[in-house]
């Protein structure tokens, strides 16, 4: 199954939610390679974040205002 976290920007709060869902520990936002990358968000494509323990693929997507 594919799990998607959606927000106005796919590289901000949905990214934090996806990392939390996947239990990826982050000490600093700079530890997230795509956090705040507006260029990736502007592409309009879902961003693959990882896979959970059940094999579900996790994505984020920015939908704008």
PDB file of N, H, CA, C and O in Angstrom:
ATOM      1  N   UNK A   1       0.836  -1.164   0.000  1.00  0.00           N
ATOM      2  CA  UNK A   1       0.000   0.000   0.000  1.00  0.00           C
ATOM      3  C   UNK A   1       0.890   1.239   0.000  1.00  0.00           C
ATOM      4  O   UNK A   1       2.021   1.211   0.486  1.00  0.00           O
ATOM      5  N   UNK A   2       0.368   2.302  -0.542  1.00  0.00           N
ATOM      6  H   UNK A   2      -0.551   2.325  -0.937  1.00  0.00           H
ATOM      7  CA  UNK A   2       1.066   3.582  -0.540  1.00  0.00           C
ATOM      8  C   UNK A   2       0.368   4.509   0.465  1.00  0.00           C
ATOM      9  O   UNK A   2      -0.854   4.652   0.450  1.00  0.00           O
ATOM     10  N   UNK A   3       1.159   5.124   1.323  1.00  0.00           N
ATOM     11  H   UNK A   3       2.152   5.007   1.335  1.00  0.00           H
ATOM     12  CA  UNK A   3       0.644   6.060   2.317  1.00  0.00           C
ATOM     13  C   UNK A   3       1.180   7.435   1.948  1.00  0.00           C
ATOM     14  O   UNK A   3       2.379   7.609   1.731  1.00  0.00           O
ATOM     15  N   UNK A   4       0.276   8.410   1.880  1.00  0.00           N
ATOM     16  H   UNK A   4      -0.698   8.268   2.057  1.00  0.00           H
ATOM     17  CA  UNK A   4       0.684   9.747   1.467  1.00  0.00           C
ATOM     18  C   UNK A   4       0.293  10.771   2.525  1.00  0.00           C
ATOM     19  O   UNK A   4      -0.852  10.817   2.976  1.00  0.00           O
ATOM     20  N   UNK A   5       1.266  11.589   2.911  1.00  0.00           N
ATOM     21  H   UNK A   5       2.196  11.552   2.545  1.00  0.00           H
ATOM     22  CA  UNK A   5       1.022  12.711   3.802  1.00  0.00           C
ATOM     23  C   UNK A   5       0.965  13.957   2.934  1.00  0.00           C
ATOM     24  O   UNK A   5       1.903  14.259   2.196  1.00  0.00           O
ATOM     25  N   UNK A   6      -0.154  14.681   3.032  1.00  0.00           N
ATOM     26  H   UNK A   6      -0.916  14.435   3.631  1.00  0.00           H
ATOM     27  CA  UNK A   6      -0.413  15.810   2.138  1.00  0.00           C
ATOM     28  C   UNK A   6      -0.546  17.093   2.939  1.00  0.00           C
ATOM     29  O   UNK A   6      -1.141  17.110   4.016  1.00  0.00           O
ATOM     30  N   UNK A   7       0.016  18.168   2.398  1.00  0.00           N
ATOM     31  H   UNK A   7       0.499  18.155   1.522  1.00  0.00           H
ATOM     32  CA  UNK A   7      -0.108  19.481   3.014  1.00  0.00           C
ATOM     33  C   UNK A   7       0.081  20.551   1.960  1.00  0.00           C
ATOM     34  O   UNK A   7       0.198  20.250   0.772  1.00  0.00           O
ATOM     35  N   UNK A   8       0.111  21.789   2.391  1.00  0.00           N
ATOM     36  H   UNK A   8       0.016  22.033   3.356  1.00  0.00           H
ATOM     37  CA  UNK A   8       0.312  22.876   1.432  1.00  0.00           C
ATOM     38  C   UNK A   8       1.683  22.785   0.785  1.00  0.00           C
ATOM     39  O   UNK A   8       1.863  23.203  -0.359  1.00  0.00           O
ATOM     40  N   UNK A   9       2.646  22.242   1.508  1.00  0.00           N
ATOM     41  H   UNK A   9       2.500  21.902   2.437  1.00  0.00           H
ATOM     42  CA  UNK A   9       4.000  22.031   1.007  1.00  0.00           C
ATOM     43  C   UNK A   9       4.425  20.620   1.417  1.00  0.00           C
ATOM     44  O   UNK A   9       4.312  20.256   2.587  1.00  0.00           O
ATOM     45  N   UNK A  10       4.901  19.843   0.482  1.00  0.00           N
ATOM     46  H   UNK A  10       4.993  20.138  -0.469  1.00  0.00           H
ATOM     47  CA  UNK A  10       5.306  18.472   0.788  1.00  0.00           C
ATOM     48  C   UNK A  10       6.638  18.349   1.488  1.00  0.00           C
ATOM     49  O   UNK A  10       7.026  17.259   1.906  1.00  0.00           O
ATOM     50  N   UNK A  11       7.344  19.464   1.620  1.00  0.00           N
ATOM     51  H   UNK A  11       7.028  20.350   1.280  1.00  0.00           H
ATOM     52  CA  UNK A  11       8.679  19.404   2.219  1.00  0.00           C
ATOM     53  C   UNK A  11       8.741  20.079   3.592  1.00  0.00           C
ATOM     54  O   UNK A  11       9.820  20.430   4.070  1.00  0.00           O
ATOM     55  N   UNK A  12       7.583  20.255   4.215  1.00  0.00           N
ATOM     56  H   UNK A  12       6.707  19.970   3.827  1.00  0.00           H
ATOM     57  CA  UNK A  12       7.557  20.844   5.554  1.00  0.00           C
ATOM     58  C   UNK A  12       6.759  19.945   6.503  1.00  0.00           C
ATOM     59  O   UNK A  12       7.248  18.876   6.868  1.00  0.00           O
ATOM     60  N   UNK A  13       5.558  20.338   6.910  1.00  0.00           N
ATOM     61  H   UNK A  13       5.161  21.207   6.613  1.00  0.00           H
ATOM     62  CA  UNK A  13       4.841  19.564   7.923  1.00  0.00           C
ATOM     63  C   UNK A  13       4.481  18.142   7.489  1.00  0.00           C
ATOM     64  O   UNK A  13       4.525  17.255   8.341  1.00  0.00           O
ATOM     65  N   UNK A  14       4.127  17.854   6.224  1.00  0.00           N
ATOM     66  H   UNK A  14       4.092  18.575   5.532  1.00  0.00           H
ATOM     67  CA  UNK A  14       3.908  16.446   5.862  1.00  0.00           C
ATOM     68  C   UNK A  14       5.189  15.609   5.980  1.00  0.00           C
ATOM     69  O   UNK A  14       5.135  14.418   6.285  1.00  0.00           O
ATOM     70  N   UNK A  15       6.320  16.237   5.738  1.00  0.00           N
ATOM     71  H   UNK A  15       6.363  17.205   5.490  1.00  0.00           H
ATOM     72  CA  UNK A  15       7.594  15.540   5.862  1.00  0.00           C
ATOM     73  C   UNK A  15       7.860  15.167   7.323  1.00  0.00           C
ATOM     74  O   UNK A  15       8.323  14.064   7.615  1.00  0.00           O
ATOM     75  N   UNK A  16       7.567  16.087   8.226  1.00  0.00           N
ATOM     76  H   UNK A  16       7.192  16.983   7.989  1.00  0.00           H
ATOM     77  CA  UNK A  16       7.721  15.796   9.653  1.00  0.00           C
ATOM     78  C   UNK A  16       6.793  14.660  10.074  1.00  0.00           C
ATOM     79  O   UNK A  16       7.190  13.790  10.850  1.00  0.00           O
ATOM     80  N   UNK A  17       5.567  14.664   9.569  1.00  0.00           N
ATOM     81  H   UNK A  17       5.245  15.371   8.939  1.00  0.00           H
ATOM     82  CA  UNK A  17       4.606  13.609   9.890  1.00  0.00           C
ATOM     83  C   UNK A  17       5.081  12.260   9.351  1.00  0.00           C
ATOM     84  O   UNK A  17       4.967  11.242  10.033  1.00  0.00           O
ATOM     85  N   UNK A  18       5.607  12.253   8.144  1.00  0.00           N
ATOM     86  H   UNK A  18       5.700  13.080   7.590  1.00  0.00           H
ATOM     87  CA  UNK A  18       6.095  11.010   7.543  1.00  0.00           C
ATOM     88  C   UNK A  18       7.275  10.451   8.335  1.00  0.00           C
ATOM     89  O   UNK A  18       7.340   9.246   8.581  1.00  0.00           O
ATOM     90  N   UNK A  19       8.202  11.311   8.734  1.00  0.00           N
ATOM     91  H   UNK A  19       8.149  12.289   8.534  1.00  0.00           H
ATOM     92  CA  UNK A  19       9.344  10.863   9.532  1.00  0.00           C
ATOM     93  C   UNK A  19       8.858  10.295  10.867  1.00  0.00           C
ATOM     94  O   UNK A  19       9.366   9.276  11.334  1.00  0.00           O
ATOM     95  N   UNK A  20       7.883  10.951  11.471  1.00  0.00           N
ATOM     96  H   UNK A  20       7.470  11.779  11.091  1.00  0.00           H
ATOM     97  CA  UNK A  20       7.331  10.467  12.732  1.00  0.00           C
ATOM     98  C   UNK A  20       6.652   9.111  12.534  1.00  0.00           C
ATOM     99  O   UNK A  20       6.837   8.195  13.336  1.00  0.00           O
ATOM    100  N   UNK A  21       5.868   8.989  11.466  1.00  0.00           N
ATOM    101  H   UNK A  21       5.717   9.733  10.815  1.00  0.00           H
ATOM    102  CA  UNK A  21       5.181   7.729  11.159  1.00  0.00           C
ATOM    103  C   UNK A  21       6.178   6.586  10.976  1.00  0.00           C
ATOM    104  O   UNK A  21       5.937   5.464  11.422  1.00  0.00           O
ATOM    105  N   UNK A  22       7.289   6.880  10.322  1.00  0.00           N
ATOM    106  H   UNK A  22       7.484   7.792   9.961  1.00  0.00           H
ATOM    107  CA  UNK A  22       8.306   5.858  10.059  1.00  0.00           C
ATOM    108  C   UNK A  22       9.278   5.673  11.230  1.00  0.00           C
ATOM    109  O   UNK A  22      10.207   4.871  11.143  1.00  0.00           O
ATOM    110  N   UNK A  23       9.066   6.408  12.314  1.00  0.00           N
ATOM    111  H   UNK A  23       8.311   7.060  12.385  1.00  0.00           H
ATOM    112  CA  UNK A  23       9.947   6.349  13.492  1.00  0.00           C
ATOM    113  C   UNK A  23      11.392   6.657  13.144  1.00  0.00           C
ATOM    114  O   UNK A  23      12.310   6.017  13.655  1.00  0.00           O
ATOM    115  N   UNK A  24      11.591   7.637  12.276  1.00  0.00           N
ATOM    116  H   UNK A  24      10.845   8.157  11.861  1.00  0.00           H
ATOM    117  CA  UNK A  24      12.936   8.084  11.929  1.00  0.00           C
ATOM    118  C   UNK A  24      13.295   9.215  12.890  1.00  0.00           C
ATOM    119  O   UNK A  24      12.675  10.279  12.878  1.00  0.00           O
ATOM    120  N   UNK A  25      14.284   8.972  13.705  1.00  0.00           N
ATOM    121  H   UNK A  25      14.788   8.108  13.715  1.00  0.00           H
ATOM    122  CA  UNK A  25      14.703   9.975  14.690  1.00  0.00           C
ATOM    123  C   UNK A  25      15.477  11.093  14.007  1.00  0.00           C
ATOM    124  O   UNK A  25      16.379  10.848  13.205  1.00  0.00           O
ATOM    125  N   UNK A  26      15.105  12.328  14.341  1.00  0.00           N
ATOM    126  H   UNK A  26      14.373  12.527  14.993  1.00  0.00           H
ATOM    127  CA  UNK A  26      15.776  13.500  13.780  1.00  0.00           C
ATOM    128  C   UNK A  26      16.105  14.449  14.922  1.00  0.00           C
ATOM    129  O   UNK A  26      15.226  14.847  15.686  1.00  0.00           O
ATOM    130  N   UNK A  27      17.368  14.803  15.028  1.00  0.00           N
ATOM    131  H   UNK A  27      18.082  14.480  14.407  1.00  0.00           H
ATOM    132  CA  UNK A  27      17.796  15.742  16.062  1.00  0.00           C
ATOM    133  C   UNK A  27      17.662  17.186  15.590  1.00  0.00           C
ATOM    134  O   UNK A  27      17.464  18.097  16.394  1.00  0.00           O
ATOM    135  N   UNK A  28      17.772  17.381  14.293  1.00  0.00           N
ATOM    136  H   UNK A  28      17.934  16.641  13.641  1.00  0.00           H
ATOM    137  CA  UNK A  28      17.783  18.720  13.713  1.00  0.00           C
ATOM    138  C   UNK A  28      17.116  18.641  12.342  1.00  0.00           C
ATOM    139  O   UNK A  28      17.256  17.638  11.642  1.00  0.00           O
ATOM    140  N   UNK A  29      16.397  19.684  11.958  1.00  0.00           N
ATOM    141  H   UNK A  29      16.283  20.499  12.526  1.00  0.00           H
ATOM    142  CA  UNK A  29      15.739  19.679  10.646  1.00  0.00           C
ATOM    143  C   UNK A  29      16.732  19.528   9.502  1.00  0.00           C
ATOM    144  O   UNK A  29      16.371  19.047   8.429  1.00  0.00           O
ATOM    145  N   UNK A  30      17.965  19.930   9.718  1.00  0.00           N
ATOM    146  H   UNK A  30      18.258  20.321  10.590  1.00  0.00           H
ATOM    147  CA  UNK A  30      18.985  19.771   8.689  1.00  0.00           C
ATOM    148  C   UNK A  30      19.348  18.310   8.451  1.00  0.00           C
ATOM    149  O   UNK A  30      20.004  17.987   7.461  1.00  0.00           O
ATOM    150  N   UNK A  31      18.921  17.418   9.362  1.00  0.00           N
ATOM    151  H   UNK A  31      18.388  17.680  10.166  1.00  0.00           H
ATOM    152  CA  UNK A  31      19.145  15.985   9.176  1.00  0.00           C
ATOM    153  C   UNK A  31      18.220  15.402   8.109  1.00  0.00           C
ATOM    154  O   UNK A  31      18.432  14.286   7.634  1.00  0.00           O
ATOM    155  N   UNK A  32      17.197  16.164   7.739  1.00  0.00           N
ATOM    156  H   UNK A  32      17.024  17.070   8.124  1.00  0.00           H
ATOM    157  CA  UNK A  32      16.261  15.735   6.701  1.00  0.00           C
ATOM    158  C   UNK A  32      16.749  16.301   5.373  1.00  0.00           C
ATOM    159  O   UNK A  32      16.696  17.514   5.171  1.00  0.00           O
ATOM    160  N   UNK A  33      17.220  15.459   4.471  1.00  0.00           N
ATOM    161  H   UNK A  33      17.263  14.473   4.635  1.00  0.00           H
ATOM    162  CA  UNK A  33      17.838  15.962   3.247  1.00  0.00           C
ATOM    163  C   UNK A  33      16.922  16.807   2.354  1.00  0.00           C
ATOM    164  O   UNK A  33      17.413  17.650   1.603  1.00  0.00           O
ATOM    165  N   UNK A  34      15.606  16.599   2.422  1.00  0.00           N
ATOM    166  H   UNK A  34      15.207  15.915   3.032  1.00  0.00           H
ATOM    167  CA  UNK A  34      14.720  17.352   1.529  1.00  0.00           C
ATOM    168  C   UNK A  34      13.921  18.435   2.251  1.00  0.00           C
ATOM    169  O   UNK A  34      13.132  19.135   1.616  1.00  0.00           O
ATOM    170  N   UNK A  35      14.106  18.589   3.569  1.00  0.00           N
ATOM    171  H   UNK A  35      14.747  18.021   4.085  1.00  0.00           H
ATOM    172  CA  UNK A  35      13.314  19.575   4.308  1.00  0.00           C
ATOM    173  C   UNK A  35      13.521  20.975   3.740  1.00  0.00           C
ATOM    174  O   UNK A  35      14.650  21.453   3.632  1.00  0.00           O
ATOM    175  N   UNK A  36      12.435  21.615   3.383  1.00  0.00           N
ATOM    176  H   UNK A  36      11.518  21.227   3.470  1.00  0.00           H
ATOM    177  CA  UNK A  36      12.472  22.990   2.899  1.00  0.00           C
ATOM    178  C   UNK A  36      12.954  23.156   1.467  1.00  0.00           C
ATOM    179  O   UNK A  36      13.141  24.286   1.017  1.00  0.00           O
ATOM    180  N   UNK A  37      13.159  22.073   0.743  1.00  0.00           N
ATOM    181  H   UNK A  37      13.007  21.154   1.109  1.00  0.00           H
ATOM    182  CA  UNK A  37      13.649  22.154  -0.634  1.00  0.00           C
ATOM    183  C   UNK A  37      12.487  22.530  -1.564  1.00  0.00           C
ATOM    184  O   UNK A  37      11.762  21.664  -2.051  1.00  0.00           O
ATOM    185  N   UNK A  38      12.330  23.820  -1.795  1.00  0.00           N
ATOM    186  H   UNK A  38      12.919  24.524  -1.398  1.00  0.00           H
ATOM    187  CA  UNK A  38      11.208  24.331  -2.597  1.00  0.00           C
ATOM    188  C   UNK A  38      11.257  23.823  -4.035  1.00  0.00           C
ATOM    189  O   UNK A  38      10.215  23.675  -4.673  1.00  0.00           O
ATOM    190  N   UNK A  39      12.432  23.559  -4.542  1.00  0.00           N
ATOM    191  H   UNK A  39      13.279  23.679  -4.024  1.00  0.00           H
ATOM    192  CA  UNK A  39      12.563  23.072  -5.918  1.00  0.00           C
ATOM    193  C   UNK A  39      11.900  21.697  -6.075  1.00  0.00           C
ATOM    194  O   UNK A  39      11.215  21.440  -7.065  1.00  0.00           O
ATOM    195  N   UNK A  40      12.112  20.821  -5.091  1.00  0.00           N
ATOM    196  H   UNK A  40      12.668  21.029  -4.286  1.00  0.00           H
ATOM    197  CA  UNK A  40      11.472  19.508  -5.129  1.00  0.00           C
ATOM    198  C   UNK A  40       9.961  19.644  -5.005  1.00  0.00           C
ATOM    199  O   UNK A  40       9.209  18.943  -5.682  1.00  0.00           O
ATOM    200  N   UNK A  41       9.526  20.540  -4.146  1.00  0.00           N
ATOM    201  H   UNK A  41      10.137  21.110  -3.596  1.00  0.00           H
ATOM    202  CA  UNK A  41       8.101  20.743  -3.921  1.00  0.00           C
ATOM    203  C   UNK A  41       7.430  21.316  -5.173  1.00  0.00           C
ATOM    204  O   UNK A  41       6.307  20.933  -5.501  1.00  0.00           O
ATOM    205  N   UNK A  42       8.099  22.215  -5.863  1.00  0.00           N
ATOM    206  H   UNK A  42       9.011  22.526  -5.596  1.00  0.00           H
ATOM    207  CA  UNK A  42       7.531  22.858  -7.049  1.00  0.00           C
ATOM    208  C   UNK A  42       7.356  21.886  -8.212  1.00  0.00           C
ATOM    209  O   UNK A  42       6.571  22.146  -9.125  1.00  0.00           O
ATOM    210  N   UNK A  43       8.077  20.777  -8.185  1.00  0.00           N
ATOM    211  H   UNK A  43       8.715  20.566  -7.444  1.00  0.00           H
ATOM    212  CA  UNK A  43       7.955  19.789  -9.255  1.00  0.00           C
ATOM    213  C   UNK A  43       6.558  19.182  -9.292  1.00  0.00           C
ATOM    214  O   UNK A  43       6.122  18.700 -10.338  1.00  0.00           O
ATOM    215  N   UNK A  44       5.849  19.199  -8.159  1.00  0.00           N
ATOM    216  H   UNK A  44       6.203  19.591  -7.309  1.00  0.00           H
ATOM    217  CA  UNK A  44       4.479  18.708  -8.112  1.00  0.00           C
ATOM    218  C   UNK A  44       4.343  17.202  -8.033  1.00  0.00           C
ATOM    219  O   UNK A  44       3.236  16.676  -8.152  1.00  0.00           O
ATOM    220  N   UNK A  45       5.435  16.505  -7.835  1.00  0.00           N
ATOM    221  H   UNK A  45       6.334  16.932  -7.738  1.00  0.00           H
ATOM    222  CA  UNK A  45       5.402  15.048  -7.735  1.00  0.00           C
ATOM    223  C   UNK A  45       5.509  14.618  -6.282  1.00  0.00           C
ATOM    224  O   UNK A  45       6.136  15.304  -5.475  1.00  0.00           O
ATOM    225  N   UNK A  46       4.896  13.479  -5.941  1.00  0.00           N
ATOM    226  H   UNK A  46       4.387  12.922  -6.597  1.00  0.00           H
ATOM    227  CA  UNK A  46       5.067  12.969  -4.583  1.00  0.00           C
ATOM    228  C   UNK A  46       6.538  12.664  -4.312  1.00  0.00           C
ATOM    229  O   UNK A  46       7.271  12.246  -5.208  1.00  0.00           O
ATOM    230  N   UNK A  47       6.954  12.876  -3.080  1.00  0.00           N
ATOM    231  H   UNK A  47       6.359  13.216  -2.352  1.00  0.00           H
ATOM    232  CA  UNK A  47       8.325  12.585  -2.673  1.00  0.00           C
ATOM    233  C   UNK A  47       8.342  11.281  -1.883  1.00  0.00           C
ATOM    234  O   UNK A  47       7.675  11.166  -0.855  1.00  0.00           O
ATOM    235  N   UNK A  48       9.094  10.310  -2.358  1.00  0.00           N
ATOM    236  H   UNK A  48       9.636  10.403  -3.193  1.00  0.00           H
ATOM    237  CA  UNK A  48       9.220   9.045  -1.642  1.00  0.00           C
ATOM    238  C   UNK A  48      10.091   9.262  -0.415  1.00  0.00           C
ATOM    239  O   UNK A  48      11.208   9.768  -0.526  1.00  0.00           O
ATOM    240  N   UNK A  49       9.583   8.881   0.760  1.00  0.00           N
ATOM    241  H   UNK A  49       8.676   8.470   0.850  1.00  0.00           H
ATOM    242  CA  UNK A  49      10.307   9.089   2.008  1.00  0.00           C
ATOM    243  C   UNK A  49      10.909   7.785   2.520  1.00  0.00           C
ATOM    244  O   UNK A  49      12.032   7.772   3.025  1.00  0.00           O
ATOM    245  N   UNK A  50      10.178   6.710   2.393  1.00  0.00           N
ATOM    246  H   UNK A  50       9.266   6.720   1.983  1.00  0.00           H
ATOM    247  CA  UNK A  50      10.692   5.426   2.870  1.00  0.00           C
ATOM    248  C   UNK A  50       9.610   4.376   2.928  1.00  0.00           C
ATOM    249  O   UNK A  50       8.510   4.559   2.407  1.00  0.00           O
ATOM    250  N   UNK A  51       9.940   3.276   3.569  1.00  0.00           N
ATOM    251  H   UNK A  51      10.834   3.127   3.992  1.00  0.00           H
ATOM    252  CA  UNK A  51       9.028   2.146   3.672  1.00  0.00           C
ATOM    253  C   UNK A  51       8.890   1.752   5.133  1.00  0.00           C
ATOM    254  O   UNK A  51       9.875   1.725   5.872  1.00  0.00           O
ATOM    255  N   UNK A  52       7.651   1.443   5.554  1.00  0.00           N
ATOM    256  H   UNK A  52       6.851   1.465   4.954  1.00  0.00           H
ATOM    257  CA  UNK A  52       7.462   1.042   6.943  1.00  0.00           C
ATOM    258  C   UNK A  52       7.718  -0.453   7.109  1.00  0.00           C
ATOM    259  O   UNK A  52       8.062  -1.143   6.150  1.00  0.00           O
ATOM    260  N   UNK A  53       7.547  -0.942   8.326  1.00  0.00           N
ATOM    261  H   UNK A  53       7.267  -0.381   9.105  1.00  0.00           H
ATOM    262  CA  UNK A  53       7.853  -2.342   8.635  1.00  0.00           C
ATOM    263  C   UNK A  53       6.929  -3.333   7.933  1.00  0.00           C
ATOM    264  O   UNK A  53       7.245  -4.520   7.850  1.00  0.00           O
ATOM    265  N   UNK A  54       5.804  -2.863   7.433  1.00  0.00           N
ATOM    266  H   UNK A  54       5.548  -1.899   7.500  1.00  0.00           H
ATOM    267  CA  UNK A  54       4.858  -3.735   6.727  1.00  0.00           C
ATOM    268  C   UNK A  54       5.016  -3.665   5.209  1.00  0.00           C
ATOM    269  O   UNK A  54       4.256  -4.290   4.469  1.00  0.00           O
ATOM    270  N   UNK A  55       5.991  -2.913   4.764  1.00  0.00           N
ATOM    271  H   UNK A  55       6.607  -2.406   5.365  1.00  0.00           H
ATOM    272  CA  UNK A  55       6.229  -2.796   3.329  1.00  0.00           C
ATOM    273  C   UNK A  55       5.440  -1.699   2.648  1.00  0.00           C
ATOM    274  O   UNK A  55       5.461  -1.597   1.422  1.00  0.00           O
ATOM    275  N   UNK A  56       4.737  -0.869   3.421  1.00  0.00           N
ATOM    276  H   UNK A  56       4.720  -0.952   4.417  1.00  0.00           H
ATOM    277  CA  UNK A  56       3.998   0.255   2.848  1.00  0.00           C
ATOM    278  C   UNK A  56       4.972   1.357   2.451  1.00  0.00           C
ATOM    279  O   UNK A  56       5.868   1.707   3.219  1.00  0.00           O
ATOM    280  N   UNK A  57       4.798   1.894   1.273  1.00  0.00           N
ATOM    281  H   UNK A  57       4.070   1.610   0.648  1.00  0.00           H
ATOM    282  CA  UNK A  57       5.635   2.993   0.805  1.00  0.00           C
ATOM    283  C   UNK A  57       5.039   4.311   1.282  1.00  0.00           C
ATOM    284  O   UNK A  57       3.834   4.531   1.160  1.00  0.00           O
ATOM    285  N   UNK A  58       5.879   5.188   1.824  1.00  0.00           N
ATOM    286  H   UNK A  58       6.858   5.009   1.923  1.00  0.00           H
ATOM    287  CA  UNK A  58       5.418   6.449   2.402  1.00  0.00           C
ATOM    288  C   UNK A  58       5.916   7.609   1.541  1.00  0.00           C
ATOM    289  O   UNK A  58       7.097   7.694   1.203  1.00  0.00           O
ATOM    290  N   UNK A  59       4.977   8.506   1.192  1.00  0.00           N
ATOM    291  H   UNK A  59       4.018   8.437   1.467  1.00  0.00           H
ATOM    292  CA  UNK A  59       5.259   9.658   0.349  1.00  0.00           C
ATOM    293  C   UNK A  59       4.722  10.924   1.006  1.00  0.00           C
ATOM    294  O   UNK A  59       3.862  10.859   1.884  1.00  0.00           O
ATOM    295  N   UNK A  60       5.235  12.077   0.575  1.00  0.00           N
ATOM    296  H   UNK A  60       5.933  12.130  -0.139  1.00  0.00           H
ATOM    297  CA  UNK A  60       4.643  13.365   0.931  1.00  0.00           C
ATOM    298  C   UNK A  60       4.289  14.081  -0.368  1.00  0.00           C
ATOM    299  O   UNK A  60       4.871  13.812  -1.419  1.00  0.00           O
ATOM    300  N   UNK A  61       3.331  14.994  -0.279  1.00  0.00           N
ATOM    301  H   UNK A  61       2.858  15.212   0.574  1.00  0.00           H
ATOM    302  CA  UNK A  61       2.914  15.749  -1.460  1.00  0.00           C
ATOM    303  C   UNK A  61       2.433  17.120  -1.031  1.00  0.00           C
ATOM    304  O   UNK A  61       1.660  17.244  -0.081  1.00  0.00           O
ATOM    305  N   UNK A  62       2.882  18.141  -1.722  1.00  0.00           N
ATOM    306  H   UNK A  62       3.510  18.041  -2.494  1.00  0.00           H
ATOM    307  CA  UNK A  62       2.414  19.500  -1.499  1.00  0.00           C
ATOM    308  C   UNK A  62       1.302  19.824  -2.478  1.00  0.00           C
ATOM    309  O   UNK A  62       1.454  19.633  -3.685  1.00  0.00           O
ATOM    310  N   UNK A  63       0.178  20.315  -1.957  1.00  0.00           N
ATOM    311  H   UNK A  63       0.054  20.470  -0.977  1.00  0.00           H
ATOM    312  CA  UNK A  63      -0.978  20.613  -2.793  1.00  0.00           C
ATOM    313  C   UNK A  63      -1.218  22.113  -2.966  1.00  0.00           C
ATOM    314  O   UNK A  63      -2.149  22.509  -3.667  1.00  0.00           O
ATOM    315  N   UNK A  64      -0.395  22.947  -2.340  1.00  0.00           N
ATOM    316  H   UNK A  64       0.361  22.625  -1.771  1.00  0.00           H
ATOM    317  CA  UNK A  64      -0.586  24.386  -2.441  1.00  0.00           C
ATOM    318  C   UNK A  64      -1.707  24.860  -1.541  1.00  0.00           C
ATOM    319  O   UNK A  64      -2.173  24.137  -0.660  1.00  0.00           O
ATOM    320  N   UNK A  65      -2.131  26.098  -1.782  1.00  0.00           N
ATOM    321  H   UNK A  65      -1.752  26.686  -2.497  1.00  0.00           H
ATOM    322  CA  UNK A  65      -3.186  26.688  -0.939  1.00  0.00           C
ATOM    323  C   UNK A  65      -4.475  26.144  -1.351  1.00  0.00           C
ATOM    324  O   UNK A  65      -5.505  26.499  -0.779  1.00  0.00           O
TER     325      UNK A  65
END
